[in-house]
Amino acid sequence: MGYNFILRLVDPVHRYGFAMVLHNIGAAELRTGLGRVLSLTRVQPHTIYYNSKTSFVCDISNEHESIELIESNHSSLMKIECSLYKKQLHKWIDAYNNNWVRGAVLVQAVVNAIPVEQPL
């Protein structure tokens, strides 16, 4: 096993996301993970927004030249969505004796189906 990270790609407009577990956040692992995630998306993204905590994404920018990478803070709606994902993932971890690897993808499927309230 040895998975320690989750790569998540979430459409900020439709709030539909994909999750992929990773062993590490090195360029080779990111290439593979992002390639897998992009193969699942119905529409290829034109832009990927990332925050300063995930600036390692830039390591793979040359391999996805059709995708613009922009550093930006998450919107309030994306912060709510991320919080919901983490909350659901921790429930899974607690309920299934730390088997979060399979849970990462299953929880993403659940979160995709849960409506997120718009911030006031």
C-alpha positions in Angstrom: 0.0 0.0 0.0 1.9 3.0 1.2 -0.5 5.7 0.0 -0.2 8.9 1.8 -1.8 11.6 -0.4 -5.0 12.2 -2.3 -5.0 14.1 -5.6 -8.5 15.7 -6.1 -9.7 17.6 -9.1 -13.0 19.4 -8.6 -14.9 21.3 -11.2 -15.6 24.6 -9.4 -18.8 25.3 -11.4 -20.5 22.0 -11.2 -18.7 20.9 -8.0 -18.2 17.4 -9.5 -14.8 15.9 -8.5 -12.5 13.0 -8.9 -10.0 11.6 -6.3 -6.9 9.5 -6.8 -4.6 8.2 -4.0 -0.9 8.7 -4.4 2.2 7.3 -2.7 4.0 10.6 -2.7 3.8 14.1 -4.4 6.8 13.7 -6.6 6.6 14.6 -10.3 6.4 11.0 -11.5 3.5 10.1 -9.1 1.7 13.3 -10.0 2.0 12.7 -13.7 0.5 9.2 -13.2 -2.3 10.4 -10.9 -3.2 13.4 -13.0 -3.2 11.3 -16.1 -5.6 8.8 -14.4 -7.9 11.6 -13.2 -8.0 13.4 -16.6 -8.8 10.1 -18.3 -12.0 9.9 -16.1 -13.2 13.5 -16.7 -15.9 14.0 -19.3 -14.5 17.3 -20.4 -10.8 18.1 -20.1 -10.1 21.2 -18.0 -8.6 24.3 -19.6 -7.5 25.6 -16.3 -6.4 24.1 -13.0 -6.4 26.3 -10.0 -4.1 25.4 -7.1 -3.2 27.1 -3.8 0.2 27.7 -2.4 0.0 24.5 -0.4 -0.2 22.5 -3.7 2.3 24.4 -5.7 4.1 21.1 -6.5 1.5 20.7 -9.2 3.6 23.1 -11.3 6.2 20.3 -11.6 4.1 18.7 -14.3 3.0 21.8 -16.2 5.2 21.0 -19.2 3.4 17.7 -19.7 0.0 19.3 -19.9 0.6 22.4 -22.0 -3.0 22.7 -23.0 -4.0 23.2 -19.3 -3.2 26.5 -17.7 -2.1 26.3 -14.1 -3.1 29.3 -12.0 -2.3 29.9 -8.3 -5.4 31.2 -6.6 -7.1 30.9 -3.2 -10.2 28.7 -3.1 -13.6 30.4 -3.4 -15.9 30.2 -0.4 -17.9 27.5 -2.2 -14.9 25.4 -2.8 -13.8 25.7 0.8 -17.2 24.4 1.9 -16.9 21.5 -0.6 -13.4 20.7 0.6 -14.5 20.8 4.2 -17.4 18.4 3.4 -15.0 16.0 1.7 -12.6 16.0 4.6 -15.5 15.5 7.1 -16.9 12.5 5.1 -13.4 11.0 4.7 -12.8 11.2 8.4 -16.1 9.4 9.1 -15.0 6.6 6.7 -11.5 6.4 8.3 -13.1 6.1 11.8 -15.7 3.6 10.7 -13.5 1.2 8.7 -10.3 1.0 10.7 -8.2 3.5 8.7 -9.0 1.9 5.3 -9.0 5.4 3.7 -7.4 4.3 0.4 -10.7 2.9 -1.0 -12.6 5.4 1.0 -11.0 8.4 -0.8 -12.7 7.5 -4.1 -15.9 6.3 -2.5 -16.3 9.4 -0.4 -15.7 11.5 -3.5 -18.6 9.7 -5.2 -20.8 10.5 -2.1 -19.7 14.1 -2.0 -20.5 14.5 -5.7 -24.1 13.6 -4.9 -24.5 15.8 -1.8 -25.8 19.3 -2.5 -23.6 22.1 -1.1 -25.4 25.1 0.4 -24.4 28.4 -1.2 -22.7 30.8 1.2 -24.7 33.8 2.1 
